[in-house]
């Protein structure tokens, strides 16, 4: 349940309607509150308090109509600018970064401010009465209109600055890294102990009963889509309640086709076909990948920016090197964290759940592998890859992680020597490679 709620909250944050809708609801509540106070205040309150609006019904209507019209017009302009920005940035940085822009709280609040002010003015406008029989001017409510209009002006200035700064390459890359950093902290909250070996697929297979796959019951997916999250706590509780051992065959980020095996349940005699839907409900699928439980996707967002920067059409190695710098920071951060065990036990110590393990090697492959292939003849990119590995070296706490980095350093140096033709360039790669090996303790 917790995983599903978090996934729902993630989808809300990635929309342009949630924050404006909340702010519109607050505007309705504010309008009801201020008009209720206006009806309770004495008629001459505007004369007693000099800071309240003291005009008549016609002036109040004109003011409210002007502010409402300007707000809805400005909201349309802001929305148009936002769509243009999304279109312009999707080409050089990749369409998968659009989700990061849509999660930008600043833009959502700007849209919500104008929409909320517009709704507030409409609601106040309907209570202004100025006939021969009855006259009522909500002085407090109209005064609040001044404040909302002033706040909207400040928000508009902020929006112009925010858009101009957010579309810069360095700002985009930094924002993507912040999402990646949050993903690392969420998935790997504990610090890694020195020398503690992480469990891999071999250890997972050894922990399962003999002939597990042959005697287990395969549970098929009842739909297709990308796995956005897996409710592991729910699966563990389910396995405990039905005295089962469940092995999960996929991880968050994979595309699962209908009919593919999600889990294998063991033993068969404890399984019931009516339980298929409960297992499927633990696998949250969607049309696209998210970084809720998928760290590799968060890494590949930075990699995609680097790959597009290295493409012949853009040819911007400086942006690629900036991505490598932040990828190095992310790899170093993950190297210091304890990877969650793929084996989950109940209170009695019985194995209940075995999942696909997340390994440091997969993270490093995702971060540096494709960039190394795309570096082509860009000598500075090869050097920056080696420098990034050197920067990660002090954070390594296990020999297995050190071997992974050393392997990638060898690949980068070898690919760089084959790509460049000038002797001095090869010597620069060799010198940088030796510094990397020294940092890894290999020389």
GISUL-V313428 format. One record per residue. N is the residue number from 1. OMEGA is omega in whole degrees, -180 to 180 (none if undefined). Layout:
n=[N,N]
omega=[OMEGA,OMEGA]
This chain:
n=[1,2,3,4,5,6,7,8,9,10,11,12,13,14,15,16,17,18,19,20,21,22,23,24,25,26,27,28,29,30,31,32,33,34,35,36,37,38,39,40,41,42,43,44,45,46,47,48,49,50,51,52,53,54,55,56,57,58,59,60,61,62,63,64,65,66,67,68,69,70,71,72,73,74,75,76,77,78,79,80,81,82,83,84,85,86,87,88,89,90,91,92,93,94,95,96,97,98,99,100,101,102,103,104,105,106,107,108,109,110,111,112,113,114,115,116,117,118,119,120,121,122,123,124,125,126,127,128,129,130,131,132,133,134,135,136,137,138,139,140,141,142,143,144,145,146,147,148,149,150,151,152,153,154,155,156,157,158,159,160,161,162,163,164,165,166,167,168,169,170,171,172,173,174,175,176,177,178,179,180,181,182,183,184,185,186,187,188,189,190,191,192,193,194,195,196,197,198,199,200,201,202,203,204,205,206,207,208,209,210,211,212,213,214,215,216,217,218,219,220,221,222,223,224,225,226,227,228,229,230,231,232,233,234,235,236,237,238,239,240,241,242,243,244,245,246,247,248,249,250,251,252,253,254,255,256,257,258,259,260,261,262,263,264,265,266,267,268,269,270,271,272,273,274,275,276,277,278,279,280,281,282,283,284,285,286,287,288,289,290,291,292,293,294,295,296,297,298,299,300,301,302,303,304,305,306,307,308,309,310,311,312,313,314,315,316,317,318,319,320,321,322,323,324,325,326,327,328,329,330,331,332,333,334,335,336,337,338,339,340,341,342,343,344,345,346,347,348,349,350,351,352,353,354,355,356,357,358,359,360,361,362,363,364,365,366,367,368,369,370,371,372,373,374,375,376,377,378,379,380,381,382,383,384,385,386,387,388,389,390,391,392,393,394,395,396,397,398,399,400,401,402,403,404,405,406,407,408,409,410,411,412,413,414,415,416,417,418,419,420,421,422,423,424,425,426,427,428,429,430,431,432,433,434,435,436,437,438,439,440,441,442,443]
omega=[180,179,-180,178,179,178,177,178,177,179,176,-179,-178,-179,177,-176,-171,-178,175,179,178,-180,176,177,177,178,178,179,179,180,178,-179,-178,178,176,177,180,180,-180,-178,177,-176,-176,-177,-180,178,179,-180,-175,-176,177,175,-175,-179,-179,-177,-178,178,179,179,-179,-180,-178,179,180,-180,-180,-180,-180,-179,-178,176,179,178,177,178,179,179,179,178,180,179,178,179,178,180,-178,-176,-178,-178,-178,-175,176,-178,-179,177,179,178,178,178,-179,176,-179,-175,-178,180,179,180,178,178,-180,-180,-179,179,-179,178,178,-179,-180,-180,179,-178,178,-179,-176,-179,177,-179,-179,179,179,-178,-174,178,179,177,178,-173,-180,-179,179,177,177,177,175,-178,179,178,178,179,179,177,178,180,179,177,178,-178,179,179,-177,-180,-178,-179,-174,-179,175,-174,-178,179,179,-179,179,179,178,178,179,175,178,178,178,178,178,-179,-179,-177,-177,-175,-175,178,179,175,-179,176,-179,-177,178,-180,180,-180,-180,-180,178,180,-179,-179,-178,177,178,180,-179,-177,-178,-175,-179,-179,180,179,-175,177,180,177,-179,177,177,178,180,180,176,179,-177,178,178,178,179,179,178,-179,179,-177,-177,178,-178,166,-179,173,-179,-175,-178,179,-179,-178,179,172,-178,177,179,-178,178,-179,177,-179,170,-178,-180,2,-177,-174,178,-176,179,-178,-180,-178,-176,-178,179,177,-180,180,179,-180,-177,-177,-179,-178,-177,178,175,180,180,176,-172,-179,-180,178,178,177,-175,173,175,180,-180,177,180,-179,178,178,-179,-180,-179,-179,-179,175,-178,-177,-179,175,178,-180,175,177,180,178,-178,176,176,177,-179,179,177,179,180,179,180,-175,178,180,-177,-180,177,-179,-180,-177,177,-176,-179,180,179,178,-180,-173,174,-176,176,-175,171,-176,177,180,179,-180,-180,177,-180,-176,-170,-172,-176,179,178,179,-175,-175,176,-178,-180,180,-180,180,177,-180,-179,176,178,178,178,177,177,-180,179,-172,-179,-178,-177,-177,178,178,179,178,179,179,178,179,179,178,180,176,177,-179,-180,-180,-179,180,179,179,180,-175,-176,-176,-175,-177,-179,178,178,178,177,178,180,-180,179,179,178,177,179,179,178,179,179,180,-178,-178,none]
